Amino acid sequence: MLTQRQLFLQHNAQTTLEPLLLEFVKASGMYLYDTEGNKHMDLIAGIGVSNVGHCHPAVVNAVKEQAEKYMHIMVYGEFVQSPQVDFAKALADVLPASLNCTYFVNSGAEAVEGAMKLAKRYTHRSEIIACTNSYHGSTQGALSLMGNEEFKQAYRPLLPQIKFINYNVMADLSQITTHTAAVFIETIQGEAGIRIADQAYFEALRKRCTETGTLLVLDEIQCGFGRTGKMFGFEHFNIVPDILLLAKGIGGGMPIGAFISSNEIMMSLASNPILGHITTFGGHPVSCAAGLATLSTIVNENMVEGVTEKGSLFKKLLKHTAIKEVRGIGLMIAIEFGSFELNKKIIDACIADGLISDWFLHCSNSMRVAPPLIITEAEIEEACRIILKNINELAG
């Protein structure tokens, strides 16, 4: 009889020629448990998803309770479904007043796609600007905004009228004109290896978009929901976007994404033509129930409090001559080494020692550190001990 790993390779579509082939049977809090009962610390939260930890009881209970009431009953936007309404209202309560209307989708890439349509529809313009080394997803539209040719060249032609500027470069803001529908920008660049712009840059970007009638779209799919030490990344920079993109951590492990704007802007999808954006499973009631439980848990358990200090502890402990730089904000950190080869060896050795990490798409010589927000000081110390042990063994 074939093993699960063999069946996985035979019947599940592969994304690389060398998958990790780790097999887990349980997840709880900070940890994943394999088929042999071994415990692995998850230092990347399923790539920024499990901000409240794996299988948080409040999220699990919300999923169970909603699944017993109803699951899918209609495509998005036709029926009044309390899980959608309650989650949208809760999001509006923690966001600036102008971000009061949410369109729920299934993923971050879908949020990007919906926001691209919304920006074009509202402004009646077609040019979109993104940043070099950006990552916004892998669907055709989102891929068009990716600022790394290596990952998109095999899929051309992509969308026309996409321009790129350099992140955190003031001079490039002049490329935003009255022909630009929207600027899509990660508040904190994720796959570029955690790059953080200056506040003056974001204030100038906001001003330029306002002057030209361009919508500012902030992608907080990775950095939202407490990961940076504030509930939303833009709170660090004294600006408010016209459209906010969320996904990953907002569902507590369930699939959900959202693009959020003002009621006025969002209404442009409702007419001329009607059904300007459609999704069958977007805003799935079980996912929305999980999302509300996730947001309530972050707020009620004060999970954002202490995130900055936890990030500082990582930076304090991660000292080694082989480490070129430790960049980050809150629990969104990159550890840079001299090469991808060394980084990959260290990551693989850490995984063998029960510590899950990985590298960044556009910065392959850096290790990702983005654990659940619930990580303790003792767990941070243990994670750093394992990382430094393997650096010593592999880099001397």
N, C-alpha and C positions, 0 to 999 in steps of 0.2 A: 504493500500500500504506500502511495506517495505521501510524503510529509507535507505539512502546511507550507513550508518554504518552497518545496518543489512545485506544489500547486500554484503558489503565488507567482513564481517565475513562468509557469506555463500558461496561466489564464488571466493574470492581471497585467494590464498595460504598464510597461516600464518607462521611467523617466530618465534613467541612466543605465549604463552597462554594468555598473557595480553598486547595486543597492546595498544598504547596510544589513538587511535581512535580520534585523532584531525582531523578535516575536514577543509581544507583551499580552498578558491576560488580564491585567488589572492596573488601574491608576488611581492614586489617592493623594491629595495635597501636593507635596513637592516630588512625589516618587512614582515611578513606573515599575511594575513587577513582571519579570519574564516567566517563561514556561518552567524554568527550574526553581522558581521562587526567589531569584536574586532581585535585590532592590537597586534601582538606578535613580540618581538624582537628576531631575529634568532642569537643566540650566537654560533652556530656551523656550519653555512653556508652549511646546508645540508650534514654534515660530510665532510667538507673541499672542497666543490664543488664550491660554489658561491663566489669565491674570489673577483670578481668585483661587487658583489651585485646581487640580484635577478633581472632578466629582465633588465639588463643594455641596454639602448637604442641602443648602437652601436652593441651589440650582437643580439638583436631582429631584427634590420634592416638588418644585414648580413644574418640571417636566412631567413627572408622574401625574400630578393633579390635572394638568391641562390635557394630557393624552387621554385621560379617562372622561373628559368632558366632550371634546371634539378635536380632531386634527384638521386636515384640509377640507374645507367646505365650498370654497369658491376662489376664483382668480382674484388677485389683489385689487382692492379698491371698490368693490361692489357691495359687499356686506359689511355691516358694522361688527367688528370682532374685538371684544374687550381686550385680549392680550395685545393687539396692535395699538389700540387707543391708549391703554394704560402705559405702555412702554414709550410711545411717542410723547405723551404728556410728561412723563418722568424725565425724558431727555430735554424737553423744552424748559423744565424747571431748573436744570443745572447748566443750561446754555444761555448766552446773551439773548436779549429779547428778539433780535432780528433773525435768530435761528430757531424758528418756532414751528416748522412744518417738515415732517420726516416722510421720506419715501423708503420703505423697507424692501430690500432685495435679498439675495442668497449669499453674496460674497463681496469681497472688496473689489474685484475686477468688475462685477456687475454694477457696483456703486459708481465706479469710474465711468463706465459706459453710459449709465443714466445721466450722470452729471454733464458729460460731453454733449448729449442731446439737449439737456436743459439749457446749457449755456448758449448753444447755437439758436435754439428756439426763442429764448428770451431776448437776446441781443440782435438777432437777425444778421449775425456775422458768422464767418466760417473758419477764420484763422484761430488756431490754438497754440499756445506757447507752453513748453515744458522745459525741464532742466537736464543738462548733461548728467549722466550717471543716475538718473531717476529710475524708480521702479514703481509701476502702478498696476501691474497685473499682466496676464498672458493672453487674454482674448484679443481679437484683432484691433479694436479701438484702443484698448489699454496698452497693447504692445506698440502701437504707433507712437505713444507718449514715452516709451522707454528710451532713456538716454544712453544706450549702449548698443552699438551696431552689431556686435558679435552675436547677441541673442536674438536679433530680429532680421538679419540679412537673408536667412533661409526662407522667410515668409513674405517677402515683398512680392507684389506691391501692397503697401499698407495705405492708411488714410493720407490724402493730400493735405496741404496747407497746415502742416505741423512744423513749427520752428522751435529751436532750442537755444536757451541762454545758459550761462554758467551760474550755478548756485552761489549766492553770497558775493556776486560781483556787481557792484553798483552801476558801472558803466553800461552793462547789458540791459538795464531796465528801460533804456531809450528805445529798445526794439518793441516795446509794448506800445501800440498805437490805437487809433480809433477803428482800425480794421480787426483788432484782436477781440475775439469773443470771450476768451478766458485764459488765465494763467493757471496751470495745474502745477502745484509744488508741494512736496513733502515738507511739513513743518520741521521735522527732523529727518534728514536723508537716511534711510535704513540700509538698503542694499549697497549703498556707496561706502558703507563701513562706519556708520554713525557720524554724520557731519552736521554741525550745528551752525547756523548763520547768526550774524550779529543782529541785535535788536534794531539798530539803525537801518540795516538792510531791509528788514521786514516792514518797518515803518515807511521807508521810501517806496517799497513795493506796493504797500496798501495805498499810499498817496497816488502813485502813478496809475494804478488800476482805477481809482476813483476819478482821476482827471480825464482818463480816456474812455470811461464808460465800460471798462473791461471787468468781468467778474473774476474775483480772486477765489480760487478753489484750493482749499488746504486738504491734503491727503494725510489723515491721521489714522490710517488703517493699522499701522504698527505702533504709533506713539500715543494713541488715545487711551482713555480709561485708566489713568493713573500711572502709566509706565514712566513718565518723565519726572514725577514728583508733584505734578499738578493733574487735575482731572483731564484737562486737554492741553496739548502742547502749545497752542497759540497763546495761552494765558501767560507764558513766559515773555511774550514779545509785545504786549500792549496793542494788539490788533484783533480784529474780528473778520473772518472771511465772509464772502457772500454765499459760498456753498462749502459745507464740511462733509468730508468722507470718513465713514467709520466702518469697521468690520472686525475681524479677528477677535480681540479681547472682549467685545461687547456681548457675546453670547454665552460666555462661561463654558465653552466647549461645543455649543450647538452652532450650526451654520446660519449666519445672518450677516447682512451688511446694510448700510444705509447711506443715502445722500440727503443732507439736511439744508434747508434754505429758509427764506421768508415765505409766507403764504402768497405774497404777490408774485414772486419769481416762480414758485412751484406751480401756480395756477396756469402758467403758460402751456403746460402739458395737457391741460384739460379740454382745450378747444382748438379748432382750426389747424389740424384735425383733432377730434376727440381721441382718447386712448393714445396720447402722445408717447407714453411708455407703458409697456405691459409686462407683467411677470405672473406666471402661474403660482409658483411656490414662494415668491417673495413675501416677507411678513408672515411666514408660517406661524400659526398660533403657538405651537410648542416652542419654537425658537424665540418668539417674542416673550413668552412667559419666562423662558430661561434668561433672556436679556434683561427683563425687569428685575428678576431675582439677582442677577449679576450686579446691576447698577445699585440696587438697594443694599446689597452686601458690601460693596465698596464704600458706600456712604455710611451705613450703620456701623460697620466694623473699623471705620477710619483707616482703611487700607492705604490711602495715599500718604497719610502721615507716616513718616519714617522712611519713605522710599528714597529721598535724597540722601539721608544718612547711610542707608544700606549701599547705595551706589558709591558713596565716598569710602566706605569700608573696603569694597572691592578694589578701588583705586589705591588705597593705602597698602593693602596686602600684596597686590600684584606687582612686585618689584623684582626685576631680573635683568641681567645684561642682554639677554636674548630678546627681551620685550622692547620693541622700538617705541611704542606709544600705547597708552591706555586712554581711549576717548570715550566720552559718553555723557549722558544726562540721566539722573535717576537710575533705574534698572534697565537701561538701554545702552549697552557698553560694547566696545570693540577692543580686542587685544591684538595689536599689530606685531607681526614677526617679519623677518627678512625675506621670506618666500612662502609661496603656497605649499611647496613640498614640506617644509618644516612645520607649518601650521597644520597640515593634514595629518602628519605623523603624530603630532601632539594631540589633536582631536581624537584620532583613532585610539591612542593609548589611554586617554581619559575615558573614552567609552568603555574600553576593556576594564577600567577601574571603577565602573559604575557611575560615570558622570557624563551626561548627554550634552553635547554642544555641536556646533557646525560652523561653517564659514559663510561669508557674504557673497552674493552673486556678482557684484561689481568691485569687490575688494577681497579677493580670494586669499590674501596673505594675512587676514584678520579673523580671529575667533569671536564668535557671537556669544554674548552673555546677556540674557534677557529672561531671567527666571520668573516664576509666579511672584506676585507682590508679597506673598505670605512668607517668603524665605526668612529664616531667622539669622541672627548674628552667628550662632554656632554653625549653621549650615553654610553660611558664606565662608567662614573660616575653613570648614572642611573642603568646600569646593576649591578654594584657593590653594589649600594644601595639596590636593590631587593635581591641579594644574601645574603648580611649581615643581612638584615631584617629577612629573613627566617632562617638563622643560629641562630640568637638571639632567635627566637621563638621556634626553635626545639632543639637547643643544649644548650641554656641558656648562 
